[in-house]
Amino acid sequence: FVFVYFENEKITLNTTLNIMGQTLPSFRRIMDIYNSVPEPHRKQRTNRSDTFPDISQTLPPELSLAILSHLNATDLCLASCVNEYWRSLANDEFLWLGLCRSRWRYCTVYSSPTRLINSYMDLYLTLDQGSLQFTTDPQWGIGYLIDRGCIDDSSQSIALFIHGTELDPDACYRYLEKRVDVMERLVPMYDYSKLILPAALRRLFSCITPPREQTDSSFIAQLLSIFSRRYNECNSQLHLSSDSIYVICYALIILGIDLSSPHVKNKMSKREFIRNLKNALNLTNYDELGHMYDNVYLIGRIAR
């Protein structure tokens, strides 16, 4: 144990045992035994490997690629620094294509054989750069991706890209307020089936942050108008018109602010909420309105 554990600590061990040997004669015997061992035997190492395990010696390439497919882009780049064999595996095109598709579900370049791609690693870096630029300057970010052939310069292609990518909701709002044509194609791509209206609104606003300034009321009006038509298509069993859903959306947003604001002392009751909408829409079924009120009351406001 002493020879194996302290083989690289000879000076420290000698010094320690000499000091302790002045008072404990038993340690002098340990020191004598240690010094009597020939030098080559002191430096013998155990069979433990000091290098990172080389999967080229233990696993077939197919299994190695299957393992590496669970890494993200950063870890895959680090794996490529191990050795030449790992680099050849980590640069596999199918690995990087999978990373691209998992983060950006739609890109025109995936299905266009006429577009030239140097490598899917380069495509990943291009898409990553475009997504980062989209956060700071949405117009520039989309233009960057269009110029490099990642997506087409059409409202449908841009809407598919935004729908299939996890982008900053504030940046999406800043982009869509100037591209209503893209918003008209984007919102109908979301599925609101079997979702109560407050939950559907939360899903919408988790992707597109609503404006915080009253001067942007035209944008929220257009957004809710498109959303109301889509929600009506997904939930026709509610027998609500798109116009009725549009009015209820505004009522739910105001209700959320009313219930959560500390400045509002007299909170709106469920009875008042139902009565106001009943008078405005001439509804006969009030149960669904009561469920909507309960949802906002228990879970919280619609838009943050």
Order of alpha helices (4+ residues) and beta strands (2+ residues): alpha-alpha-alpha-alpha-alpha-alpha-alpha-alpha-alpha-alpha-alpha-alpha-alpha-alpha-alpha-alpha-alpha-alpha-alpha
